[in-house]
Amino acid sequence: MKNIAFIGALVISIGLIIFLYQRLTATEAALRVAEQHFADCQQVTFQLQNQLSADEKSAEAKSATAPSAKH
């Protein structure tokens, strides 16, 4: 009877270890995907900030030259 209880506990332990390993593997894969999305978002944000800066400089240049063109 002791051997059956020991084997049962061993099987449950091995099953739990396998389950937790699968969860860890899935979590690590999800983390890699999330990190890639974050890096992509940072790149897009950087590009949009550069575009906005260029647009603002262009608008300032147009507004600076527009009054002198009217005279």
Sequence and secondary structure as in RCSB ss.txt:
>XXXX:A:sequence
MKNIAFIGALVISIGLIIFLYQRLTATEAALRVAEQHFADCQQVTFQLQNQLSADEKSAEAKSATAPSAKH
>XXXX:A:secstr
 HHHHHHHHHHHHHHHHHHHHHHHHHHHHHHHHHHHHHHHHHHHHHHHHHHHHHHHHHHHHHHHHHHHHH 
